[in-house]
Amino acid sequence: MDDYAKIIYKDKTYILPVIEGSEGEKAIDISSLRQETGLITLDPGFSNTGSCISSITYLDGEKGVLRYRGIPVEQLAELSSFTETAYLLINKVLPTREELNRFSVLLNDHSLVHEDMQTFYQNFPRASHPMGILSSMVNALRSFYPGLQATEEEINIMVTRLISKVRTLAAMSYKISRGHKVVYPRHDLSYCANFLNMMFNTPVKPYNIDKDIVKALNVFWILHADHEQNCSTSAVRVVGSGRVNLYAAISAGIAALWGPLHGGANQAVIEMLLEIQKNGSNLDKTVKRAKDKKDPFRLMGFGHSVYKTYDPRAKIMKKMCDNVLKKLKINDPLLDMAKELEEIALNDDYFKERNLYPNIDFYSGIMLRAMGIPTNMFTVMFAIGRLPGWIAQWKESVDDPKWKLSRPRQIYIGPTKTEYIPIDKRK
Ligand code: CMC
């Protein structure tokens, strides 16, 4: 054993191995702790617990570093496309031109969804949230495409199908919610251009596909493509560990992402900014409320479980947001308000002491709004982007010969053994 940690419990010393990752991160391997000592570890929220060994994404929250398969996210945002980044995450390496073309053709080949699925949309109540609908539809995909997931080829088909169809399902959901005719995917368009066309093309006003807007969407989805063991990714891994099919595991990830502390924050930010605007744009009062421990209000789009410096994705997103608004000649007062709010918060001792900076969701909603995406679909946009990451993480688990059924433990603090009292004798 090269490196180890000692635990002394009741005068007895136990040696536990320390393992090291390729970037020097270290972890005490406690898997034998209970067997040897009778103890478990307690870590609510698992914020200091490594749940797996992974070679997909490296994140240093103190330094603001994010890399997919070793490549800095800044480089991918500038030079790659979303499909290429998805390929990288899932297949471990950047594709050759031929491999990328084949992947794109496959994505196009699988982009249609079974016509019967359209009828589902009609039956959801009008007020249904698009995330609930997406999670249900992805789960339902299994019934329409019940292929096996045993061989490498079967898995590849299922993965491509999922990436392609989720985008079609999301756009279809929007069209049906507006009572419009569904626009089908086109073979001649790229993944992102196809999505925009399916969302915004109408028989009366053909959608003009702008390369800068397509680029912005590529960047948006690249920035969301993976973020190691966050809440929704952990949900995918945990649910997947029961050996459910991929669709069910992804459906669980979508449900987990929905929450306002996680992916739902992009919707919550816009709602917060609109609320501030409605109440007279008093930013000092807003910041004061966020600091008040008696008030449950938090500054949405601020703070992060792992970043204790500026979220590297937020830096790129802020720039992208500026570019898109400029390109579309949109003057959104929410952007000015967001920038001012950021300035006030970053100079406030409360935020400084707690290392609270804007996260990816702070500016992304303003950009999506400018593109014409409705607010309640913002988290769906996040989900489409996160899909390759979820799939890569699920695949890594499947390929791990030691993949265990997830089963954390607990410290029980309820009543000790209590006798059952028949109902007529209860007081
Ligand atoms: N506004 C006001 N105070 C905050 C905020 C905020 N947005 N975020 C954290 N704090 C305070 C918190 O009250 C606590 O203060 P104290 O130490 O006095 O009790 C301290 O900062 C640490 O907070 P925490 O809740 O222990 O930190 P966490 O790492 O568990 O929480 C978070 C991370 C993302 C849940 C939290 O920052 C938050 O609620 N932010 C707003 C929601 C949001 O923007 N979420 C999107 C995250 S990025 C998308 C993704 O990757 O999921």
Boltz pocket constraint, residues with backbone or C-beta under 6 A from the ligand:
constraints:
  - pocket:
      binder: B
      contacts: [[A, 227], [A, 230], [A, 260], [A, 261], [A, 262], [A, 263], [A, 265], [A, 290], [A, 291], [A, 297], [A, 298], [A, 299], [A, 300], [A, 301], [A, 302], [A, 303], [A, 304], [A, 305], [A, 306], [A, 354], [A, 356], [A, 359], [A, 360], [A, 361]]
      max_distance: 6.0
